[in-house]
Amino acid sequence: MDFYTVVLRQSAGYWVALCLENGIVGQGNSQEDAVNKLKEAIDSFQLVYDKETNIYHAPISIEELHEFRTIG
């Protein structure tokens, strides 16, 4: 099992979960929903990443994290 760092925030009545290692996002009506959607998105991304050789993959920057935390 892989380990990921997730930042959660509430925005406009829903929750957003951001994975710091790859910049993938999930959203839902609750924190649990957002994390579950994020897990699904990471799994889907990983399937494509394992098959394709030209997929860009990078952790988000401090600037992107700051923007995620402050926009709303």
Secondary structure as UniProt FT lines:
FT   STRAND          6..11
FT   TURN            12..13
FT   STRAND          14..19
FT   TURN            20..22
FT   STRAND          25..28
FT   HELIX           31..51
FT   HELIX           62..70
//
